Amino acid sequence: MLDGLGIQMLNRTGVRTAIISARRSPIVDRRAADLGITHVFQGQHDKRIAFAELLEKTGVTAEACGYIGDDVIDLPLLTRVGFAVTVPSGHPEVQHRAHYVTKNPGGRGAVREVCDMVMRAQGTYDQALAPYFG
């Protein structure tokens, strides 16, 4: 739940989110729809192709993007984005090249940690929390 709410809060502040995955699952499509993630690329073994399409669709530069990955398949994107993130269990080559390694493990609040970090850096964290203090 932590990760999902973090993504929803981040989306409400205007940050666009996407999923690029080598795996394919209808569960991912459903979860993305629930969270408001409109850009979903599944079955992408060469993630560079999906990333190029995403950049073209959104008009965002690679340097303005963040990316969370944990294995060597993610290296082509992690080395191109402005904010590369991995988790504590990430492959050593990925950890070596990441700008940030989360304190929380994958599936246990790592994405939420990054969402909160981005909102704080952009000065939107208090705005994102405001609806919960009503």
N, CA, C and O atoms as CSV, one atom per row, in Angstrom:
chain,resi,resn,atom,element,x,y,z
A,1,MET,N,N,0.820,-1.206,0.000
A,1,MET,CA,C,0.000,0.000,0.000
A,1,MET,C,C,0.858,1.261,0.000
A,1,MET,O,O,0.493,2.253,-0.632
A,2,LEU,N,N,1.967,1.239,0.684
A,2,LEU,CA,C,2.817,2.430,0.735
A,2,LEU,C,C,3.222,2.883,-0.653
A,2,LEU,O,O,3.101,4.063,-0.984
A,3,ASP,N,N,3.705,1.947,-1.476
A,3,ASP,CA,C,4.183,2.300,-2.806
A,3,ASP,C,C,3.055,2.870,-3.656
A,3,ASP,O,O,3.234,3.895,-4.314
A,4,GLY,N,N,1.900,2.221,-3.649
A,4,GLY,CA,C,0.777,2.651,-4.474
A,4,GLY,C,C,0.302,4.053,-4.139
A,4,GLY,O,O,0.091,4.867,-5.038
A,5,LEU,N,N,0.132,4.343,-2.870
A,5,LEU,CA,C,-0.305,5.678,-2.478
A,5,LEU,C,C,0.760,6.711,-2.833
A,5,LEU,O,O,0.433,7.825,-3.240
A,6,GLY,N,N,2.013,6.352,-2.682
A,6,GLY,CA,C,3.095,7.263,-3.060
A,6,GLY,C,C,3.039,7.618,-4.536
A,6,GLY,O,O,3.237,8.776,-4.904
A,7,ILE,N,N,2.772,6.639,-5.380
A,7,ILE,CA,C,2.654,6.889,-6.822
A,7,ILE,C,C,1.455,7.781,-7.106
A,7,ILE,O,O,1.550,8.707,-7.911
A,8,GLN,N,N,0.329,7.515,-6.456
A,8,GLN,CA,C,-0.851,8.354,-6.663
A,8,GLN,C,C,-0.582,9.796,-6.234
A,8,GLN,O,O,-0.965,10.734,-6.933
A,9,MET,N,N,0.064,9.971,-5.104
A,9,MET,CA,C,0.392,11.310,-4.630
A,9,MET,C,C,1.331,12.007,-5.613
A,9,MET,O,O,1.141,13.180,-5.936
A,10,LEU,N,N,2.330,11.292,-6.079
A,10,LEU,CA,C,3.287,11.856,-7.034
A,10,LEU,C,C,2.571,12.271,-8.318
A,10,LEU,O,O,2.829,13.350,-8.851
A,11,ASN,N,N,1.680,11.427,-8.813
A,11,ASN,CA,C,0.908,11.755,-10.015
A,11,ASN,C,C,0.099,13.037,-9.812
A,11,ASN,O,O,0.015,13.874,-10.711
A,12,ARG,N,N,-0.497,13.185,-8.626
A,12,ARG,CA,C,-1.320,14.377,-8.366
A,12,ARG,C,C,-0.496,15.658,-8.340
A,12,ARG,O,O,-1.041,16.746,-8.528
A,13,THR,N,N,0.806,15.546,-8.110
A,13,THR,CA,C,1.653,16.745,-8.125
A,13,THR,C,C,2.130,17.078,-9.535
A,13,THR,O,O,2.865,18.047,-9.728
A,14,GLY,N,N,1.719,16.285,-10.519
A,14,GLY,CA,C,2.075,16.575,-11.900
A,14,GLY,C,C,3.219,15.755,-12.458
A,14,GLY,O,O,3.556,15.887,-13.635
A,15,VAL,N,N,3.817,14.916,-11.643
A,15,VAL,CA,C,4.896,14.047,-12.129
A,15,VAL,C,C,4.257,12.875,-12.870
A,15,VAL,O,O,3.361,12.212,-12.346
A,16,ARG,N,N,4.719,12.630,-14.076
A,16,ARG,CA,C,4.185,11.519,-14.866
A,16,ARG,C,C,4.984,10.262,-14.551
A,16,ARG,O,O,6.210,10.302,-14.447
A,17,THR,N,N,4.282,9.156,-14.403
A,17,THR,CA,C,4.924,7.886,-14.073
A,17,THR,C,C,4.673,6.873,-15.187
A,17,THR,O,O,3.709,6.985,-15.945
A,18,ALA,N,N,5.555,5.890,-15.269
A,18,ALA,CA,C,5.460,4.859,-16.300
A,18,ALA,C,C,6.014,3.558,-15.758
A,18,ALA,O,O,6.746,3.537,-14.769
A,19,ILE,N,N,5.653,2.480,-16.418
A,19,ILE,CA,C,6.205,1.158,-16.111
A,19,ILE,C,C,6.795,0.606,-17.395
A,19,ILE,O,O,6.140,0.584,-18.437
A,20,ILE,N,N,8.043,0.162,-17.307
A,20,ILE,CA,C,8.690,-0.559,-18.399
A,20,ILE,C,C,9.183,-1.867,-17.804
A,20,ILE,O,O,10.059,-1.869,-16.939
A,21,SER,N,N,8.624,-2.978,-18.265
A,21,SER,CA,C,8.929,-4.270,-17.669
A,21,SER,C,C,9.235,-5.307,-18.743
A,21,SER,O,O,8.624,-5.314,-19.812
A,22,ALA,N,N,10.181,-6.171,-18.443
A,22,ALA,CA,C,10.476,-7.285,-19.346
A,22,ALA,C,C,9.401,-8.358,-19.242
A,22,ALA,O,O,9.163,-9.100,-20.194
A,23,ARG,N,N,8.760,-8.439,-18.097
A,23,ARG,CA,C,7.690,-9.418,-17.905
A,23,ARG,C,C,6.381,-8.903,-18.467
A,23,ARG,O,O,6.242,-7.719,-18.776
A,24,ARG,N,N,5.429,-9.803,-18.595
A,24,ARG,CA,C,4.101,-9.440,-19.080
A,24,ARG,C,C,3.077,-10.065,-18.140
A,24,ARG,O,O,3.115,-11.267,-17.875
A,25,SER,N,N,2.155,-9.234,-17.635
A,25,SER,CA,C,1.124,-9.731,-16.723
A,25,SER,C,C,-0.095,-8.820,-16.770
A,25,SER,O,O,0.045,-7.598,-16.720
A,26,PRO,N,N,-1.280,-9.397,-16.866
A,26,PRO,CA,C,-2.493,-8.566,-16.822
A,26,PRO,C,C,-2.658,-7.865,-15.473
A,26,PRO,O,O,-3.333,-6.839,-15.384
A,27,ILE,N,N,-2.052,-8.409,-14.440
A,27,ILE,CA,C,-2.118,-7.784,-13.113
A,27,ILE,C,C,-1.439,-6.418,-13.143
A,27,ILE,O,O,-1.904,-5.472,-12.508
A,28,VAL,N,N,-0.338,-6.323,-13.885
A,28,VAL,CA,C,0.381,-5.048,-13.994
A,28,VAL,C,C,-0.510,-4.004,-14.652
A,28,VAL,O,O,-0.552,-2.858,-14.206
A,29,ASP,N,N,-1.218,-4.386,-15.703
A,29,ASP,CA,C,-2.136,-3.444,-16.368
A,29,ASP,C,C,-3.210,-2.956,-15.404
A,29,ASP,O,O,-3.513,-1.764,-15.360
A,30,ARG,N,N,-3.782,-3.869,-14.636
A,30,ARG,CA,C,-4.826,-3.487,-13.677
A,30,ARG,C,C,-4.272,-2.571,-12.592
A,30,ARG,O,O,-4.889,-1.563,-12.244
A,31,ARG,N,N,-3.116,-2.924,-12.066
A,31,ARG,CA,C,-2.510,-2.110,-11.002
A,31,ARG,C,C,-2.153,-0.724,-11.524
A,31,ARG,O,O,-2.376,0.279,-10.846
A,32,ALA,N,N,-1.596,-0.673,-12.731
A,32,ALA,CA,C,-1.243,0.619,-13.325
A,32,ALA,C,C,-2.492,1.487,-13.489
A,32,ALA,O,O,-2.462,2.682,-13.195
A,33,ALA,N,N,-3.579,0.892,-13.955
A,33,ALA,CA,C,-4.830,1.634,-14.121
A,33,ALA,C,C,-5.331,2.149,-12.774
A,33,ALA,O,O,-5.777,3.293,-12.675
A,34,ASP,N,N,-5.261,1.323,-11.749
A,34,ASP,CA,C,-5.688,1.736,-10.402
A,34,ASP,C,C,-4.872,2.916,-9.884
A,34,ASP,O,O,-5.397,3.779,-9.180
A,35,LEU,N,N,-3.591,2.951,-10.234
A,35,LEU,CA,C,-2.691,3.980,-9.714
A,35,LEU,C,C,-2.612,5.217,-10.604
A,35,LEU,O,O,-1.988,6.211,-10.234
A,36,GLY,N,N,-3.237,5.158,-11.768
A,36,GLY,CA,C,-3.188,6.304,-12.671
A,36,GLY,C,C,-1.929,6.366,-13.513
A,36,GLY,O,O,-1.553,7.436,-13.992
A,37,ILE,N,N,-1.278,5.237,-13.696
A,37,ILE,CA,C,-0.086,5.172,-14.546
A,37,ILE,C,C,-0.569,4.891,-15.966
A,37,ILE,O,O,-1.079,3.808,-16.252
A,38,THR,N,N,-0.409,5.865,-16.846
A,38,THR,CA,C,-0.964,5.735,-18.191
A,38,THR,C,C,0.017,5.131,-19.197
A,38,THR,O,O,-0.407,4.628,-20.238
A,39,HIS,N,N,1.285,5.171,-18.912
A,39,HIS,CA,C,2.296,4.632,-19.828
A,39,HIS,C,C,2.807,3.305,-19.284
A,39,HIS,O,O,3.560,3.271,-18.311
A,40,VAL,N,N,2.395,2.223,-19.915
A,40,VAL,CA,C,2.783,0.881,-19.474
A,40,VAL,C,C,3.326,0.113,-20.666
A,40,VAL,O,O,2.646,-0.064,-21.677
A,41,PHE,N,N,4.566,-0.339,-20.528
A,41,PHE,CA,C,5.231,-1.123,-21.572
A,41,PHE,C,C,5.637,-2.452,-20.956
A,41,PHE,O,O,6.495,-2.488,-20.074
A,42,GLN,N,N,5.032,-3.547,-21.407
A,42,GLN,CA,C,5.352,-4.867,-20.889
A,42,GLN,C,C,5.988,-5.717,-21.980
A,42,GLN,O,O,5.819,-5.448,-23.169
A,43,GLY,N,N,6.722,-6.749,-21.561
A,43,GLY,CA,C,7.389,-7.636,-22.503
A,43,GLY,C,C,8.537,-6.954,-23.219
A,43,GLY,O,O,8.844,-7.281,-24.365
A,44,GLN,N,N,9.173,-6.009,-22.546
A,44,GLN,CA,C,10.232,-5.197,-23.145
A,44,GLN,C,C,11.611,-5.695,-22.710
A,44,GLN,O,O,12.142,-5.247,-21.694
A,45,HIS,N,N,12.183,-6.609,-23.469
A,45,HIS,CA,C,13.500,-7.131,-23.114
A,45,HIS,C,C,14.602,-6.149,-23.470
A,45,HIS,O,O,15.658,-6.155,-22.837
A,46,ASP,N,N,14.378,-5.301,-24.475
A,46,ASP,CA,C,15.275,-4.187,-24.760
A,46,ASP,C,C,14.516,-2.931,-24.348
A,46,ASP,O,O,13.763,-2.354,-25.133
A,47,LYS,N,N,14.727,-2.525,-23.117
A,47,LYS,CA,C,13.947,-1.426,-22.549
A,47,LYS,C,C,14.230,-0.095,-23.220
A,47,LYS,O,O,13.457,0.852,-23.075
A,48,ARG,N,N,15.335,-0.015,-23.955
A,48,ARG,CA,C,15.666,1.233,-24.656
A,48,ARG,C,C,14.596,1.594,-25.680
A,48,ARG,O,O,14.311,2.774,-25.885
A,49,ILE,N,N,14.002,0.595,-26.322
A,49,ILE,CA,C,12.977,0.853,-27.330
A,49,ILE,C,C,11.741,1.489,-26.689
A,49,ILE,O,O,11.225,2.492,-27.181
A,50,ALA,N,N,11.279,0.905,-25.598
A,50,ALA,CA,C,10.118,1.456,-24.897
A,50,ALA,C,C,10.435,2.839,-24.335
A,50,ALA,O,O,9.586,3.729,-24.380
A,51,PHE,N,N,11.628,3.029,-23.814
A,51,PHE,CA,C,12.018,4.318,-23.248
A,51,PHE,C,C,12.036,5.398,-24.331
A,51,PHE,O,O,11.571,6.515,-24.104
A,52,ALA,N,N,12.568,5.069,-25.493
A,52,ALA,CA,C,12.579,6.028,-26.603
A,52,ALA,C,C,11.154,6.410,-26.994
A,52,ALA,O,O,10.874,7.579,-27.263
A,53,GLU,N,N,10.257,5.431,-27.027
A,53,GLU,CA,C,8.858,5.708,-27.344
A,53,GLU,C,C,8.226,6.589,-26.269
A,53,GLU,O,O,7.480,7.518,-26.579
A,54,LEU,N,N,8.524,6.295,-25.019
A,54,LEU,CA,C,8.002,7.092,-23.911
A,54,LEU,C,C,8.475,8.545,-24.015
A,54,LEU,O,O,7.681,9.473,-23.856
A,55,LEU,N,N,9.748,8.736,-24.278
A,55,LEU,CA,C,10.282,10.097,-24.402
A,55,LEU,C,C,9.619,10.836,-25.555
A,55,LEU,O,O,9.296,12.019,-25.442
A,56,GLU,N,N,9.420,10.135,-26.657
A,56,GLU,CA,C,8.778,10.757,-27.814
A,56,GLU,C,C,7.334,11.145,-27.499
A,56,GLU,O,O,6.895,12.238,-27.858
A,57,LYS,N,N,6.599,10.262,-26.834
A,57,LYS,CA,C,5.197,10.523,-26.492
A,57,LYS,C,C,5.047,11.691,-25.525
A,57,LYS,O,O,4.117,12.489,-25.645
A,58,THR,N,N,5.960,11.789,-24.573
A,58,THR,CA,C,5.818,12.786,-23.507
A,58,THR,C,C,6.576,14.083,-23.776
A,58,THR,O,O,6.258,15.119,-23.191
A,59,GLY,N,N,7.567,14.033,-24.647
A,59,GLY,CA,C,8.385,15.216,-24.891
A,59,GLY,C,C,9.365,15.513,-23.768
A,59,GLY,O,O,9.926,16.607,-23.704
A,60,VAL,N,N,9.572,14.561,-22.897
A,60,VAL,CA,C,10.500,14.713,-21.772
A,60,VAL,C,C,11.876,14.199,-22.204
A,60,VAL,O,O,11.972,13.245,-22.976
A,61,THR,N,N,12.926,14.828,-21.709
A,61,THR,CA,C,14.272,14.356,-22.011
A,61,THR,C,C,14.674,13.255,-21.033
A,61,THR,O,O,14.130,13.163,-19.933
A,62,ALA,N,N,15.617,12.433,-21.437
A,62,ALA,CA,C,16.116,11.366,-20.568
A,62,ALA,C,C,16.693,11.948,-19.281
A,62,ALA,O,O,16.533,11.371,-18.205
A,63,GLU,N,N,17.360,13.084,-19.396
A,63,GLU,CA,C,17.987,13.705,-18.228
A,63,GLU,C,C,16.961,14.193,-17.212
A,63,GLU,O,O,17.283,14.348,-16.034
A,64,ALA,N,N,15.739,14.434,-17.653
A,64,ALA,CA,C,14.682,14.897,-16.750
A,64,ALA,C,C,13.913,13.741,-16.123
A,64,ALA,O,O,12.970,13.960,-15.362
A,65,CYS,N,N,14.312,12.515,-16.438
A,65,CYS,CA,C,13.621,11.323,-15.935
A,65,CYS,C,C,14.354,10.687,-14.766
A,65,CYS,O,O,15.570,10.809,-14.621
A,66,GLY,N,N,13.584,10.012,-13.949
A,66,GLY,CA,C,14.125,9.114,-12.947
A,66,GLY,C,C,13.747,7.699,-13.344
A,66,GLY,O,O,12.780,7.484,-14.075
A,67,TYR,N,N,14.512,6.743,-12.858
A,67,TYR,CA,C,14.240,5.341,-13.198
A,67,TYR,C,C,14.659,4.480,-12.026
A,67,TYR,O,O,15.717,4.691,-11.433
A,68,ILE,N,N,13.825,3.508,-11.695
A,68,ILE,CA,C,14.140,2.552,-10.633
A,68,ILE,C,C,14.314,1.186,-11.287
A,68,ILE,O,O,13.413,0.701,-11.970
A,69,GLY,N,N,15.469,0.570,-11.078
A,69,GLY,CA,C,15.732,-0.750,-11.623
A,69,GLY,C,C,16.637,-1.528,-10.691
A,69,GLY,O,O,17.304,-0.955,-9.830
A,70,ASP,N,N,16.654,-2.851,-10.872
A,70,ASP,CA,C,17.440,-3.661,-9.935
A,70,ASP,C,C,18.369,-4.680,-10.577
A,70,ASP,O,O,19.114,-5.359,-9.870
A,71,ASP,N,N,18.344,-4.803,-11.915
A,71,ASP,CA,C,19.186,-5.825,-12.532
A,71,ASP,C,C,19.859,-5.268,-13.787
A,71,ASP,O,O,19.557,-4.157,-14.222
A,72,VAL,N,N,20.755,-6.038,-14.352
A,72,VAL,CA,C,21.562,-5.550,-15.471
A,72,VAL,C,C,20.717,-5.188,-16.692
A,72,VAL,O,O,21.148,-4.368,-17.504
A,73,ILE,N,N,19.540,-5.768,-16.845
A,73,ILE,CA,C,18.655,-5.397,-17.951
A,73,ILE,C,C,18.245,-3.923,-17.865
A,73,ILE,O,O,17.838,-3.329,-18.864
A,74,ASP,N,N,18.355,-3.340,-16.678
A,74,ASP,CA,C,17.993,-1.945,-16.451
A,74,ASP,C,C,19.141,-0.970,-16.706
A,74,ASP,O,O,18.911,0.238,-16.764
A,75,LEU,N,N,20.351,-1.454,-16.855
A,75,LEU,CA,C,21.509,-0.582,-17.011
A,75,LEU,C,C,21.415,0.397,-18.184
A,75,LEU,O,O,21.807,1.553,-18.025
A,76,PRO,N,N,20.915,-0.012,-19.350
A,76,PRO,CA,C,20.845,0.959,-20.443
A,76,PRO,C,C,20.009,2.204,-20.119
A,76,PRO,O,O,20.284,3.287,-20.634
A,77,LEU,N,N,19.003,2.049,-19.275
A,77,LEU,CA,C,18.196,3.206,-18.890
A,77,LEU,C,C,18.775,3.912,-17.673
A,77,LEU,O,O,18.793,5.141,-17.612
A,78,LEU,N,N,19.243,3.140,-16.714
A,78,LEU,CA,C,19.816,3.736,-15.508
A,78,LEU,C,C,20.993,4.655,-15.840
A,78,LEU,O,O,21.226,5.643,-15.144
A,79,THR,N,N,21.719,4.336,-16.883
A,79,THR,CA,C,22.889,5.149,-17.237
A,79,THR,C,C,22.528,6.354,-18.107
A,79,THR,O,O,23.397,7.168,-18.419
A,80,ARG,N,N,21.266,6.478,-18.501
A,80,ARG,CA,C,20.835,7.602,-19.337
A,80,ARG,C,C,20.027,8.651,-18.580
A,80,ARG,O,O,20.011,9.816,-18.976
A,81,VAL,N,N,19.366,8.262,-17.514
A,81,VAL,CA,C,18.443,9.170,-16.832
A,81,VAL,C,C,19.170,10.093,-15.857
A,81,VAL,O,O,20.319,9.858,-15.484
A,82,GLY,N,N,18.464,11.146,-15.460
A,82,GLY,CA,C,19.026,12.102,-14.525
A,82,GLY,C,C,19.049,11.631,-13.086
A,82,GLY,O,O,19.834,12.133,-12.281
A,83,PHE,N,N,18.191,10.663,-12.748
A,83,PHE,CA,C,18.121,10.154,-11.377
A,83,PHE,C,C,17.921,8.645,-11.430
A,83,PHE,O,O,16.804,8.167,-11.624
A,84,ALA,N,N,18.995,7.907,-11.260
A,84,ALA,CA,C,18.991,6.442,-11.325
A,84,ALA,C,C,18.932,5.870,-9.913
A,84,ALA,O,O,19.742,6.221,-9.055
A,85,VAL,N,N,17.964,4.984,-9.683
A,85,VAL,CA,C,17.716,4.437,-8.349
A,85,VAL,C,C,17.678,2.917,-8.412
A,85,VAL,O,O,17.195,2.334,-9.383
A,86,THR,N,N,18.191,2.293,-7.373
A,86,THR,CA,C,18.047,0.850,-7.205
A,86,THR,C,C,17.711,0.544,-5.753
A,86,THR,O,O,17.654,1.437,-4.907
A,87,VAL,N,N,17.494,-0.713,-5.491
A,87,VAL,CA,C,17.122,-1.181,-4.149
A,87,VAL,C,C,18.318,-1.904,-3.522
A,87,VAL,O,O,19.261,-2.258,-4.229
A,88,PRO,N,N,18.289,-2.127,-2.200
A,88,PRO,CA,C,19.422,-2.769,-1.539
A,88,PRO,C,C,19.792,-4.140,-2.113
A,88,PRO,O,O,20.957,-4.537,-2.064
A,89,SER,N,N,18.819,-4.858,-2.651
A,89,SER,CA,C,19.105,-6.177,-3.223
A,89,SER,C,C,19.445,-6.103,-4.711
A,89,SER,O,O,19.574,-7.134,-5.370
A,90,GLY,N,N,19.591,-4.895,-5.238
A,90,GLY,CA,C,19.924,-4.731,-6.648
A,90,GLY,C,C,21.281,-5.341,-6.977
A,90,GLY,O,O,22.161,-5.435,-6.121
A,91,HIS,N,N,21.433,-5.749,-8.222
A,91,HIS,CA,C,22.692,-6.327,-8.694
A,91,HIS,C,C,23.838,-5.346,-8.418
A,91,HIS,O,O,23.650,-4.137,-8.549
A,92,PRO,N,N,25.021,-5.846,-8.038
A,92,PRO,CA,C,26.144,-4.958,-7.730
A,92,PRO,C,C,26.495,-3.972,-8.850
A,92,PRO,O,O,26.862,-2.832,-8.565
A,93,GLU,N,N,26.391,-4.384,-10.105
A,93,GLU,CA,C,26.676,-3.468,-11.212
A,93,GLU,C,C,25.663,-2.326,-11.259
A,93,GLU,O,O,26.001,-1.198,-11.619
A,94,VAL,N,N,24.432,-2.628,-10.896
A,94,VAL,CA,C,23.388,-1.608,-10.867
A,94,VAL,C,C,23.626,-0.673,-9.682
A,94,VAL,O,O,23.527,0.545,-9.825
A,95,GLN,N,N,23.935,-1.225,-8.538
A,95,GLN,CA,C,24.206,-0.393,-7.366
A,95,GLN,C,C,25.385,0.540,-7.614
A,95,GLN,O,O,25.377,1.691,-7.176
A,96,HIS,N,N,26.383,0.047,-8.306
A,96,HIS,CA,C,27.583,0.841,-8.600
A,96,HIS,C,C,27.250,2.062,-9.461
A,96,HIS,O,O,27.886,3.108,-9.329
A,97,ARG,N,N,26.260,1.930,-10.337
A,97,ARG,CA,C,25.932,2.998,-11.280
A,97,ARG,C,C,24.737,3.856,-10.862
A,97,ARG,O,O,24.460,4.875,-11.494
A,98,ALA,N,N,24.041,3.463,-9.827
A,98,ALA,CA,C,22.868,4.220,-9.374
A,98,ALA,C,C,23.300,5.483,-8.638
A,98,ALA,O,O,24.351,5.517,-7.998
A,99,HIS,N,N,22.485,6.505,-8.738
A,99,HIS,CA,C,22.706,7.723,-7.963
A,99,HIS,C,C,22.258,7.534,-6.518
A,99,HIS,O,O,22.754,8.194,-5.605
A,100,TYR,N,N,21.301,6.612,-6.330
A,100,TYR,CA,C,20.735,6.419,-5.003
A,100,TYR,C,C,20.297,4.970,-4.829
A,100,TYR,O,O,19.688,4.378,-5.721
A,101,VAL,N,N,20.617,4.412,-3.665
A,101,VAL,CA,C,20.137,3.083,-3.279
A,101,VAL,C,C,19.151,3.303,-2.132
A,101,VAL,O,O,19.495,3.897,-1.111
A,102,THR,N,N,17.931,2.821,-2.312
A,102,THR,CA,C,16.911,3.045,-1.290
A,102,THR,C,C,17.276,2.353,0.021
A,102,THR,O,O,18.018,1.371,0.050
A,103,LYS,N,N,16.734,2.893,1.088
A,103,LYS,CA,C,16.895,2.254,2.395
A,103,LYS,C,C,15.920,1.080,2.510
A,103,LYS,O,O,16.243,0.051,3.104
A,104,ASN,N,N,14.729,1.245,1.938
A,104,ASN,CA,C,13.705,0.198,1.987
A,104,ASN,C,C,13.911,-0.798,0.848
A,104,ASN,O,O,14.341,-0.417,-0.241
A,105,PRO,N,N,13.608,-2.065,1.094
A,105,PRO,CA,C,13.743,-3.067,0.030
A,105,PRO,C,C,12.631,-2.946,-1.005
A,105,PRO,O,O,11.585,-2.351,-0.746
A,106,GLY,N,N,12.873,-3.515,-2.170
A,106,GLY,CA,C,11.860,-3.559,-3.216
A,106,GLY,C,C,10.619,-4.272,-2.709
A,106,GLY,O,O,10.716,-5.301,-2.040
A,107,GLY,N,N,9.456,-3.728,-3.026
A,107,GLY,CA,C,8.201,-4.316,-2.573
A,107,GLY,C,C,7.845,-3.986,-1.135
A,107,GLY,O,O,6.803,-4.414,-0.637
A,108,ARG,N,N,8.701,-3.230,-0.467
A,108,ARG,CA,C,8.496,-2.889,0.948
A,108,ARG,C,C,8.690,-1.398,1.201
A,108,ARG,O,O,9.246,-1.002,2.225
A,109,GLY,N,N,8.229,-0.577,0.265
A,109,GLY,CA,C,8.292,0.869,0.471
A,109,GLY,C,C,9.409,1.575,-0.271
A,109,GLY,O,O,9.589,2.778,-0.086
A,110,ALA,N,N,10.165,0.877,-1.104
A,110,ALA,CA,C,11.252,1.525,-1.846
A,110,ALA,C,C,10.712,2.572,-2.814
A,110,ALA,O,O,11.256,3.672,-2.907
A,111,VAL,N,N,9.655,2.239,-3.527
A,111,VAL,CA,C,9.069,3.184,-4.485
A,111,VAL,C,C,8.506,4.392,-3.738
A,111,VAL,O,O,8.667,5.527,-4.185
A,112,ARG,N,N,7.853,4.154,-2.611
A,112,ARG,CA,C,7.313,5.258,-1.808
A,112,ARG,C,C,8.432,6.173,-1.331
A,112,ARG,O,O,8.286,7.396,-1.329
A,113,GLU,N,N,9.536,5.584,-0.932
A,113,GLU,CA,C,10.698,6.366,-0.498
A,113,GLU,C,C,11.133,7.327,-1.612
A,113,GLU,O,O,11.416,8.498,-1.358
A,114,VAL,N,N,11.180,6.822,-2.830
A,114,VAL,CA,C,11.594,7.642,-3.972
A,114,VAL,C,C,10.532,8.696,-4.285
A,114,VAL,O,O,10.868,9.847,-4.561
A,115,CYS,N,N,9.257,8.313,-4.245
A,115,CYS,CA,C,8.181,9.283,-4.484
A,115,CYS,C,C,8.265,10.442,-3.495
A,115,CYS,O,O,8.190,11.605,-3.891
A,116,ASP,N,N,8.420,10.127,-2.221
A,116,ASP,CA,C,8.528,11.171,-1.192
A,116,ASP,C,C,9.758,12.041,-1.447
A,116,ASP,O,O,9.691,13.261,-1.296
A,117,MET,N,N,10.867,11.436,-1.829
A,117,MET,CA,C,12.098,12.168,-2.102
A,117,MET,C,C,11.895,13.155,-3.257
A,117,MET,O,O,12.331,14.304,-3.184
A,118,VAL,N,N,11.239,12.701,-4.310
A,118,VAL,CA,C,10.989,13.574,-5.471
A,118,VAL,C,C,10.072,14.730,-5.079
A,118,VAL,O,O,10.330,15.880,-5.433
A,119,MET,N,N,9.003,14.422,-4.347
A,119,MET,CA,C,8.083,15.490,-3.946
A,119,MET,C,C,8.769,16.504,-3.038
A,119,MET,O,O,8.534,17.706,-3.164
A,120,ARG,N,N,9.608,16.035,-2.134
A,120,ARG,CA,C,10.343,16.969,-1.268
A,120,ARG,C,C,11.279,17.844,-2.096
A,120,ARG,O,O,11.359,19.053,-1.878
A,121,ALA,N,N,11.983,17.237,-3.040
A,121,ALA,CA,C,12.927,17.985,-3.878
A,121,ALA,C,C,12.200,19.023,-4.730
A,121,ALA,O,O,12.751,20.088,-5.004
A,122,GLN,N,N,10.976,18.727,-5.148
A,122,GLN,CA,C,10.221,19.651,-5.984
A,122,GLN,C,C,9.353,20.614,-5.174
A,122,GLN,O,O,8.671,21.468,-5.741
A,123,GLY,N,N,9.381,20.475,-3.854
A,123,GLY,CA,C,8.616,21.367,-2.996
A,123,GLY,C,C,7.122,21.100,-3.007
A,123,GLY,O,O,6.335,21.995,-2.701
A,124,THR,N,N,6.713,19.876,-3.358
A,124,THR,CA,C,5.286,19.547,-3.432
A,124,THR,C,C,4.840,18.564,-2.357
A,124,THR,O,O,3.681,18.150,-2.342
A,125,TYR,N,N,5.736,18.188,-1.467
A,125,TYR,CA,C,5.423,17.168,-0.466
A,125,TYR,C,C,4.283,17.614,0.458
A,125,TYR,O,O,3.342,16.856,0.691
A,126,ASP,N,N,4.366,18.840,0.982
A,126,ASP,CA,C,3.315,19.320,1.881
A,126,ASP,C,C,1.976,19.408,1.160
A,126,ASP,O,O,0.938,19.082,1.736
A,127,GLN,N,N,1.995,19.847,-0.096
A,127,GLN,CA,C,0.774,19.904,-0.914
A,127,GLN,C,C,0.182,18.507,-1.082
A,127,GLN,O,O,-1.036,18.340,-1.016
A,128,ALA,N,N,1.022,17.512,-1.296
A,128,ALA,CA,C,0.561,16.139,-1.485
A,128,ALA,C,C,-0.037,15.567,-0.210
A,128,ALA,O,O,-0.956,14.751,-0.271
A,129,LEU,N,N,0.471,15.984,0.942
A,129,LEU,CA,C,-0.036,15.495,2.234
A,129,LEU,C,C,-1.287,16.240,2.706
A,129,LEU,O,O,-2.058,15.709,3.505
A,130,ALA,N,N,-1.487,17.442,2.226
A,130,ALA,CA,C,-2.567,18.307,2.729
A,130,ALA,C,C,-3.942,17.623,2.763
A,130,ALA,O,O,-4.660,17.797,3.747
A,131,PRO,N,N,-4.346,16.854,1.740
A,131,PRO,CA,C,-5.686,16.253,1.800
A,131,PRO,C,C,-5.888,15.282,2.964
A,131,PRO,O,O,-7.024,14.967,3.320
A,132,TYR,N,N,-4.811,14.816,3.544
A,132,TYR,CA,C,-4.918,13.824,4.623
A,132,TYR,C,C,-4.978,14.464,6.008
A,132,TYR,O,O,-5.063,13.764,7.017
A,133,PHE,N,N,-4.932,15.801,6.055
A,133,PHE,CA,C,-5.020,16.513,7.326
A,133,PHE,C,C,-6.351,17.222,7.497
A,133,PHE,O,O,-6.504,18.053,8.392
A,134,GLY,N,N,-7.324,16.897,6.638
A,134,GLY,CA,C,-8.603,17.596,6.612
A,134,GLY,C,C,-9.490,17.273,7.720
A,134,GLY,O,O,-10.597,17.805,7.800
